[in-house]
Amino acid sequence: MWDRISAFAERNRGALFRNAIRQLAVRLWIRFRLWRIFHPILPAREPETWVFMGGCYNSGTTILREMIGAHPEVASLPREGVEMTDAFPDLEADGWVRMWVRNAEAADMSDLDPVKLARRAKRDWSPWWRRGASVFIEKSIIHGAWMPTLDTGFQNARFIGVIRNGYCVCEGIRRRARPVDAARATLGRDDYPIEEVGLQWNFANQVLMRDRTSVKNYQEVRYEEFAANPIQTIRAIFTFIGVDPDAVKTLEDGQVQIGTRKFRIRNQNADSLGRLDAADRAALWSVIGPMMTELGYEE
């Protein structure tokens, strides 16, 4: 619990109280699915540009979303958008928390109308976008599963795919996620085998690589490059989404400032690798080795 509180405080420096209140409100919105009540009267808001971010869990997408959303021209949702609407299928159904490879067949939305899907999501999300922003960013990991559908349904869409070393991603998922309900019964245990997590990392990257040429505007970000050069990475993203790239600067203490928000970026790969023993790494490599090699990561 304390780790989550510390992480929230770190991500929301300069706006802690305001964002804490906002998170309380959104929890009520999600718990009671209040969009079902207000949906008929909610307007479908239209920014100049939609930005969708996808990839695999524990790849650094949250801090990237926070930094992009700190730009004065950008608005972001307080939680992953798939939690705040019924427009998208639940790829974590049956208790497969952070393991949507187990519900991969549900990601096929080829029989749905992308425009109607987008209209529904826009209405359900509409109360949560900051007024005056020209760009809306929506970070839901699962969006990586259906980028072509989003590209058709949302006008002027941009896509950011985030990739990170598979060892580190898998260690993070195993440490932070637990199967529940039917998933727990299927596995017969309270945690994920490391090989199972490897399948999730493989599939998330396979989908990104499959669909990145099928959408009109796609930019790939590697966690390691972002951690090493956050200013350069963020400026490139700002240019890609069409906002002022000079809104980001480095402070004397090494923090990165965007708008009124301050961020401290640290590569956490070494910490993650240190939590894996030799047996973990060998088991993981047997699953993720080919994809690691294809993406340029070493054993």
C-alpha positions in Angstrom: 0.0 0.0 0.0 2.8 2.4 0.9 4.5 1.7 -2.4 1.4 2.7 -4.3 1.0 5.9 -2.2 4.6 6.8 -2.8 4.3 6.2 -6.5 1.2 8.3 -6.7 2.9 11.2 -4.9 6.0 10.9 -7.2 3.8 11.0 -10.3 1.7 13.9 -9.1 4.3 16.4 -7.8 2.9 19.9 -7.8 -0.7 18.8 -8.1 -1.0 16.2 -5.4 -4.1 17.4 -3.5 -6.1 18.2 -6.7 -5.3 14.9 -8.3 -6.1 13.0 -5.1 -9.6 14.5 -5.2 -9.9 13.8 -8.8 -8.9 10.1 -8.3 -11.6 9.8 -5.5 -14.2 11.1 -7.9 -13.2 8.8 -10.7 -13.2 5.8 -8.4 -16.9 6.5 -7.7 -17.5 6.9 -11.5 -15.9 3.5 -12.2 -17.3 1.6 -9.2 -20.9 2.6 -9.9 -20.5 2.8 -13.7 -22.1 6.2 -13.5 -21.5 6.8 -17.3 -24.5 4.4 -17.8 -26.7 7.0 -16.2 -25.2 10.1 -17.7 -24.3 8.8 -21.2 -27.5 10.1 -23.0 -26.7 13.7 -22.0 -22.9 13.7 -22.3 -21.5 15.5 -25.3 -18.9 13.7 -27.5 -16.0 16.0 -27.2 -13.6 16.4 -30.2 -10.0 17.6 -29.8 -7.8 18.5 -32.7 -5.8 15.3 -32.1 -6.4 12.0 -30.3 -3.3 10.2 -28.9 -3.5 6.5 -27.9 -0.7 4.8 -26.1 -0.2 1.0 -25.9 2.3 -1.7 -25.3 2.8 -4.2 -22.5 2.2 -3.7 -18.8 5.1 -2.3 -16.7 6.8 -0.7 -19.7 6.8 2.9 -18.5 3.6 4.0 -20.1 2.1 5.5 -16.9 5.0 8.0 -16.4 5.0 8.8 -20.1 1.3 9.5 -20.0 1.8 11.8 -16.9 4.5 13.7 -18.6 2.7 14.1 -21.9 -0.5 15.1 -20.1 1.4 17.8 -18.2 1.8 19.8 -21.4 -0.5 22.9 -21.3 -2.0 21.8 -24.7 -2.7 18.2 -23.7 -5.4 16.6 -21.5 -5.4 13.1 -20.1 -7.8 10.9 -18.3 -7.2 10.2 -14.6 -7.3 6.4 -15.2 -7.0 4.0 -18.1 -9.9 4.8 -20.4 -11.0 1.2 -20.8 -12.0 1.3 -17.1 -14.3 4.3 -17.7 -16.5 3.0 -20.5 -18.3 -0.1 -21.7 -17.2 0.6 -25.3 -14.3 -1.9 -25.2 -14.2 -5.6 -24.4 -12.7 -6.6 -21.0 -9.4 -8.3 -21.9 -8.8 -9.0 -18.2 -12.1 -11.0 -17.8 -12.2 -14.1 -15.7 -9.5 -12.8 -13.4 -6.6 -12.5 -15.8 -5.2 -9.4 -14.3 -2.4 -7.9 -16.5 -2.6 -11.0 -18.7 -4.8 -10.1 -21.7 -3.1 -12.7 -23.8 -5.5 -15.1 -22.2 -8.5 -13.2 -23.7 -6.8 -12.4 -27.0 -9.8 -13.6 -29.1 -11.9 -10.9 -27.5 -9.6 -8.2 -29.0 -11.0 -8.9 -32.5 -13.4 -6.1 -33.1 -13.6 -6.5 -36.8 -17.4 -7.0 -36.6 -18.0 -3.7 -34.7 -18.6 -0.3 -36.2 -15.5 1.8 -35.2 -17.4 5.1 -35.5 -20.1 4.0 -33.1 -17.5 2.5 -30.8 -15.6 5.8 -30.8 -18.8 7.9 -30.3 -19.7 5.8 -27.2 -16.3 6.1 -25.7 -16.1 9.8 -26.3 -19.4 10.4 -24.5 -18.4 8.2 -21.5 -15.0 10.0 -21.2 -16.2 13.5 -21.9 -16.5 14.8 -18.2 -12.8 14.0 -17.5 -10.9 15.9 -20.2 -9.5 19.2 -19.1 -11.1 22.2 -20.9 -9.1 24.1 -23.4 -6.8 21.3 -24.5 -6.3 20.7 -28.2 -4.9 17.2 -27.7 -6.4 14.3 -25.7 -4.1 11.4 -24.7 -5.6 8.1 -23.6 -3.2 5.5 -22.1 -4.7 2.1 -21.8 -2.3 -0.8 -22.3 -5.0 -2.8 -24.0 -5.3 -0.2 -26.8 -2.3 -1.9 -28.4 -4.7 -4.8 -29.3 -7.0 -2.8 -31.6 -5.1 0.2 -33.0 -6.6 -0.1 -36.6 -10.1 0.1 -35.1 -9.2 3.2 -33.2 -7.6 4.7 -36.2 -10.8 4.4 -38.1 -13.1 5.6 -35.4 -11.2 8.5 -34.0 -10.3 11.4 -36.4 -6.7 12.5 -36.6 -5.4 9.8 -34.3 -1.8 9.3 -33.2 -0.4 6.1 -31.7 2.6 5.6 -29.4 3.9 2.1 -28.8 6.1 1.5 -25.8 8.7 -1.3 -25.7 10.9 -2.3 -22.8 13.3 -5.2 -22.0 11.2 -8.3 -21.6 13.0 -9.5 -18.5 12.2 -6.3 -16.7 8.6 -6.2 -17.9 7.9 -9.8 -16.9 9.5 -9.3 -13.5 7.3 -6.3 -12.9 4.1 -8.1 -13.9 4.8 -11.1 -11.8 5.6 -8.9 -8.8 2.6 -6.6 -9.1 -0.2 -8.8 -10.6 -2.2 -11.7 -9.2 -4.7 -14.0 -11.0 -8.1 -14.0 -9.3 -11.4 -15.9 -9.6 -11.4 -18.3 -12.6 -7.8 -17.5 -13.6 -6.6 -18.5 -10.1 -8.5 -21.7 -10.3 -7.2 -22.5 -13.8 -3.6 -21.9 -12.7 -4.0 -23.6 -9.3 -1.9 -20.9 -7.6 -1.9 -17.3 -6.4 0.7 -15.9 -8.7 1.7 -16.2 -12.3 4.4 -18.6 -13.5 7.2 -16.6 -15.1 6.7 -18.4 -18.4 3.0 -17.3 -18.4 4.1 -13.7 -18.0 6.5 -14.1 -20.9 3.6 -15.1 -23.2 2.0 -11.8 -22.4 5.1 -9.8 -23.2 5.5 -11.7 -26.5 1.9 -11.2 -27.6 1.8 -7.5 -26.7 4.8 -6.8 -28.9 3.6 -9.1 -31.7 0.4 -7.1 -31.9 2.3 -3.7 -31.9 4.6 -5.0 -34.7 1.7 -6.4 -36.7 -0.4 -3.2 -36.6 2.0 -0.4 -36.5 2.1 -0.2 -40.3 -1.7 -0.4 -40.5 -2.3 2.9 -38.8 -1.5 6.3 -40.3 0.5 7.8 -37.5 2.7 5.6 -35.2 5.7 6.4 -33.1 7.7 3.8 -31.1 9.3 4.6 -27.8 11.8 2.4 -26.0 11.8 2.7 -22.3 15.6 2.5 -22.1 16.1 5.4 -24.5 13.5 7.4 -22.7 15.2 6.9 -19.3 18.6 7.8 -20.8 17.3 10.9 -22.7 13.9 12.0 -21.3 14.1 15.5 -22.7 14.9 14.3 -26.3 12.2 11.6 -26.1 9.5 13.9 -24.8 10.3 16.6 -27.3 10.1 14.1 -30.1 6.7 12.9 -28.8 5.4 16.5 -28.5 6.5 17.2 -32.1 4.8 14.0 -33.2 1.5 14.9 -31.6 1.6 18.5 -32.8 2.3 20.6 -29.6 5.1 22.9 -28.6 8.2 20.7 -28.0 9.9 23.4 -26.0 7.4 23.1 -23.1 9.9 20.7 -21.5 13.1 21.7 -19.7 15.7 20.2 -17.4 16.1 21.8 -13.9 19.4 22.3 -12.1 18.6 19.3 -9.8 18.1 17.0 -12.7 14.3 16.9 -12.7 12.3 17.4 -15.8 9.7 20.2 -15.8 6.7 20.3 -18.1 4.2 23.1 -17.5 3.8 23.2 -13.7 4.7 19.6 -13.1 8.1 18.2 -12.2 9.4 14.7 -12.8 12.4 12.7 -11.8 13.3 10.0 -14.3 15.4 6.9 -13.3 16.0 3.7 -15.3 14.7 0.9 -13.1 15.8 -1.9 -15.2 18.7 -2.8 -12.9 16.3 -3.1 -10.0 14.1 -5.5 -12.0 16.9 -7.6 -13.3 18.2 -7.9 -9.7 15.0 -9.6 -8.6 15.3 -12.4 -11.2 17.5 -15.4 -10.3 19.2 -17.6 -12.9 16.3 -20.0 -13.0 13.9 -17.2 -13.7 16.0 -15.8 -16.5 16.5 -19.3 -18.1 12.8 -20.0 -18.0 11.9 -16.6 -19.4 14.5 -16.8 -22.2 12.9 -20.1 -23.4 9.7 -18.1 -24.0 10.8 -14.6 -24.9 14.2 -15.3 -26.5 13.1 -14.9 -30.2 11.2 -11.7 -29.5 14.0 -10.3 -27.4 16.5 -10.9 -30.2 14.1 -9.4 -32.8 13.8 -6.3 -30.7 17.5 -6.0 -30.2 17.8 -7.1 -26.5 20.4 -9.4 -25.2 20.1 -12.5 -23.1 
